[in-house]
């Protein structure tokens, strides 16, 4: 019985090992980076809207949304000049 419990515990631990690992190969882009790269900003915003359940709260989506807000404010300021 004790052996069976140990094997079950090891199997569960092995199965959960891959959970909650973030993709470390892609570096998070900053708000200012998105502000300067408008094409990438639009592509990221589209990806975030297309899959909000998986991507909605990722750092790139949060930063892209903030950059979009800054772009909007800048465009409003420019229109008032």
Secondary structure, 3 states (H helix, E strand, C coil): CHHHHHHHHHHHHHHHCCCCCCCCCCCCCCHHHHHHCHHHHHHHHHHHHHCHHHHCCCHHHHHHHHHHHHHHHHHHHHHCC
